[in-house]
Amino acid sequence: KMLLKRGDLSDVQWKQRLTMAPLFKSMLTYGVYFTALLFILRALDINTAPILAAIGGVGIIIGLGAQSVINDLVSGAFILFENLYLVGDYIETSDARGYVEAIEIRTTHIRDPDGQLHILRNGEIAEIINFSKEYTFAVVEIGVGYGSDLNQVYRLLQEIGETLKEANSNVLNATDVRGLESFGESELVIRTLTKVKPGTHRTVARDLRKRIKDVFDREGIDIPFPQRVLTFNNQPNT
């Protein structure tokens, strides 16, 4: 309860508290149980030295046969001490992406955008992309017709970006129109970057796409889509 008092903590410090409090509680609970058991045995005049020696021997045997468990424990310790990610961070690994709900001694719990909970062993998490460090970018690419006036398109995108910044508190800077990214089969692809708060890149990108669609429809700017032409041969078979 003392650890979970917010007080004047910053967002990062609060995330660290949310991450460490469950671990501290778990270790403290097991430590209290083990210490209490030793006191009970001593109160019953039972020599605890052989028991402790036996526990140590069993621990060595278990350690030799449970190297994967030890790997998970060590990896979990590095994750915590190096602040690779914290509870509440939006991360992506090779197996899952989403918000970190819990970091246990052996596992990490990640809730993906579809609501599914991924429980990953700490020792199996190899590559980590953390979207919650200071800022991230909402990347949106828009396709316009080859006959479009790019100067007009750039101007409209810049205006949309400025409006987005005023309306959305998650946007840190107005949208940066990077320019023509590539020539598609039926469209010119324009790339934009919007600097946003950690973990909000997807929601901001959706908001930006909606605004672009509304403005382009109003200004008559074509957003092409693939079309196919089918030709039927009506000549009888010979």
C-alpha positions as MATLAB code, in Angstrom:
seq = 'KMLLKRGDLSDVQWKQRLTMAPLFKSMLTYGVYFTALLFILRALDINTAPILAAIGGVGIIIGLGAQSVINDLVSGAFILFENLYLVGDYIETSDARGYVEAIEIRTTHIRDPDGQLHILRNGEIAEIINFSKEYTFAVVEIGVGYGSDLNQVYRLLQEIGETLKEANSNVLNATDVRGLESFGESELVIRTLTKVKPGTHRTVARDLRKRIKDVFDREGIDIPFPQRVLTFNNQPNT';
ca = [
       0.000    0.000    0.000;
       2.883    2.350    0.719;
       4.418    1.688   -2.703;
       1.149    2.348   -4.515;
       0.651    5.862   -3.189;
       0.942    8.197   -6.186;
       2.043   11.383   -4.440;
       4.284   13.592   -6.587;
       5.665   10.768   -8.716;
       6.197   11.287  -12.430;
       4.560    8.985  -14.966;
       7.749    6.917  -15.349;
       8.220    6.598  -11.585;
       4.563    5.589  -11.198;
       4.975    2.877  -13.853;
       8.028    1.620  -11.992;
       5.989    1.424   -8.790;
       3.189   -0.471  -10.570;
       5.772   -2.897  -11.931;
       7.758   -3.509   -8.759;
       4.934   -3.547   -6.171;
       3.458   -6.965   -7.178;
       6.937   -8.524   -7.314;
       7.905   -7.078   -3.958;
       4.643   -8.303   -2.435;
       5.150  -11.805   -3.840;
       8.740  -12.122   -2.616;
       7.848  -10.657    0.770;
       4.952  -13.112    1.167;
       7.114  -16.156    0.442;
       9.860  -14.808    2.675;
       7.440  -14.348    5.579;
       6.025  -17.867    5.130;
       9.501  -19.424    5.044;
      10.701  -17.479    8.085;
       7.535  -18.314    9.993;
       8.034  -22.015    9.212;
      11.575  -21.896   10.632;
      10.371  -20.224   13.839;
       7.616  -22.827   14.227;
      10.119  -25.677   13.842;
      12.451  -24.100   16.394;
       9.552  -23.575   18.793;
       8.887  -27.324   18.515;
      12.580  -28.000   19.341;
      13.232  -29.339   15.830;
      16.756  -28.802   14.547;
      16.442  -26.758   11.335;
      20.073  -27.151   10.199;
      19.554  -30.545    8.474;
      16.366  -29.238    6.884;
      18.161  -26.202    5.473;
      20.976  -28.403    4.179;
      18.456  -30.716    2.534;
      16.673  -27.760    0.958;
      19.996  -26.563   -0.427;
      20.755  -29.973   -1.936;
      17.308  -30.256   -3.456;
      17.692  -26.731   -4.834;
      20.905  -27.716   -6.648;
      19.236  -30.782   -8.181;
      16.212  -28.768   -9.259;
      18.469  -26.057  -10.663;
      20.309  -28.531  -12.886;
      17.048  -29.829  -14.283;
      15.281  -26.489  -14.610;
      17.685  -24.339  -16.564;
      14.835  -22.809  -18.583;
      13.213  -21.641  -15.355;
      16.474  -20.069  -14.190;
      16.826  -18.407  -17.600;
      13.351  -16.899  -17.185;
      14.220  -15.625  -13.698;
      17.492  -14.046  -14.816;
      15.867  -12.487  -17.907;
      13.077  -11.087  -15.756;
      15.636   -9.513  -13.432;
      17.411   -7.818  -16.356;
      14.085   -6.562  -17.736;
      13.277   -4.935  -14.415;
      16.681   -3.516  -13.532;
      17.360   -2.152  -17.038;
      13.824   -0.744  -17.431;
      13.411   -2.346  -20.860;
       9.668   -1.956  -20.387;
       7.254   -1.287  -17.544;
       3.626   -1.986  -16.734;
       1.482    0.189  -19.007;
       4.041    0.365  -21.845;
       2.990   -0.509  -25.389;
       5.551   -2.980  -26.750;
       5.978   -5.344  -29.662;
       7.888   -8.626  -29.642;
       8.248  -11.401  -32.178;
       5.264  -13.174  -30.584;
       2.895  -10.425  -29.421;
       2.178   -6.718  -29.302;
       0.079   -4.662  -26.927;
       0.080   -3.119  -23.466;
       2.082   -4.704  -20.648;
      -0.345   -5.654  -17.880;
       2.067   -7.429  -15.532;
       5.719   -8.409  -15.231;
       6.111  -11.502  -13.108;
       9.345  -13.165  -12.043;
       9.059  -15.719  -14.872;
       6.523  -14.266  -17.303;
       5.288  -11.072  -18.916;
       1.587  -10.477  -19.604;
       0.725   -8.498  -22.753;
      -2.827   -7.494  -23.708;
      -3.100   -7.019  -27.487;
      -5.497   -4.546  -29.188;
      -8.007   -7.381  -29.763;
      -8.240   -8.019  -26.023;
      -6.284  -11.281  -26.025;
      -3.822  -11.806  -23.175;
      -0.404  -13.147  -24.196;
       1.650  -14.727  -21.417;
       5.280  -14.914  -22.542;
       8.231  -16.440  -20.752;
      10.828  -13.783  -20.026;
      13.619  -15.982  -21.321;
      11.936  -16.308  -24.733;
      11.489  -12.578  -25.342;
      14.336  -11.828  -27.716;
      13.579   -8.585  -29.551;
      11.561   -5.770  -27.989;
      10.166   -2.643  -29.640;
       8.991   -0.193  -26.986;
       6.588    2.482  -28.220;
       6.323    4.123  -24.803;
       9.711    5.796  -24.474;
       9.232    9.588  -24.584;
       7.414    9.683  -27.945;
       6.594    7.738  -31.100;
       5.393    8.492  -34.635;
       1.997    7.860  -36.175;
       2.915    6.923  -39.755;
       0.199    7.393  -42.370;
       0.683    6.896  -46.098;
      -1.936    8.253  -48.512;
      -2.450    7.357  -52.132;
      -3.695   10.028  -54.559;
      -4.348    9.894  -58.283;
      -1.583   10.600  -60.801;
      -3.523   13.634  -61.996;
      -3.625   15.266  -58.561;
      -1.929   18.592  -57.840;
       0.715   17.575  -55.303;
       1.223   21.133  -54.067;
      -2.465   21.301  -53.186;
      -2.307   17.876  -51.557;
       0.705   18.893  -49.439;
      -1.013   22.103  -48.366;
      -4.207   20.279  -47.347;
      -2.275   17.633  -45.421;
      -0.369   20.333  -43.549;
      -3.626   22.078  -42.632;
      -5.158   18.784  -41.506;
      -2.106   18.111  -39.355;
      -2.356   21.485  -37.643;
      -6.066   20.964  -36.991;
      -5.318   17.500  -35.604;
      -2.768   18.914  -33.159;
      -5.282   21.439  -31.834;
      -8.031   18.834  -31.447;
      -6.081   15.823  -30.169;
      -4.115   16.175  -26.917;
      -2.006   13.114  -27.763;
      -0.338   14.915  -30.693;
       2.969   16.569  -29.776;
       3.799   18.210  -33.116;
       1.776   18.961  -36.230;
       1.923   16.372  -38.996;
       5.135   16.419  -41.018;
       4.462   15.824  -44.733;
       7.563   13.980  -45.898;
       6.557   14.023  -49.563;
       6.218   11.539  -52.391;
       7.209    8.110  -51.072;
       6.695    5.909  -54.143;
       4.886    5.422  -57.453;
       2.130    2.842  -57.065;
       0.249    0.956  -59.751;
      -2.595    3.459  -59.703;
      -1.610    6.083  -57.124;
       1.110    8.382  -55.875;
       1.982    7.393  -52.285;
       2.604   10.300  -49.900;
       4.179    9.661  -46.492;
       3.358   11.619  -43.320;
       4.747   11.467  -39.786;
       2.989   12.758  -36.680;
       4.889   12.929  -33.384;
       2.605   11.666  -30.623;
       2.635   10.594  -26.998;
       3.886    7.060  -26.232;
       1.464    4.288  -27.113;
      -1.051    6.523  -28.929;
       0.255    6.133  -32.484;
      -2.521    3.812  -33.637;
      -5.425    5.901  -32.364;
      -3.903    9.112  -33.741;
      -3.298    7.446  -37.117;
      -6.969    6.426  -37.290;
      -8.057    9.961  -36.429;
      -5.745   11.407  -39.085;
      -6.991    9.030  -41.800;
     -10.597    9.991  -41.051;
      -9.794   13.702  -41.331;
      -7.878   13.188  -44.581;
     -10.789   11.270  -46.116;
     -13.290   13.994  -45.168;
     -11.146   16.836  -46.540;
     -10.189   15.008  -49.746;
     -13.836   14.203  -50.452;
     -14.759   17.858  -49.945;
     -11.919   19.110  -52.163;
     -12.505   16.517  -54.872;
      -9.115   14.827  -54.535;
      -9.249   11.273  -55.818;
      -8.057    8.401  -53.621;
      -7.623    5.569  -56.164;
      -8.482    1.948  -55.532;
      -7.586   -1.140  -57.601;
      -9.955   -1.932  -60.470;
     -10.139   -4.895  -62.797;
     -11.610   -5.182  -66.262;
     -13.035   -8.577  -67.254;
     -13.430   -9.492  -70.930;
     -15.768  -12.355  -71.863;
     -15.323  -14.305  -75.069;
     -18.834  -15.020  -76.423;
     -17.670  -16.891  -79.510;
     -18.961  -20.493  -79.590;
     -16.422  -23.242  -79.177;
     -15.397  -24.957  -82.403;
];
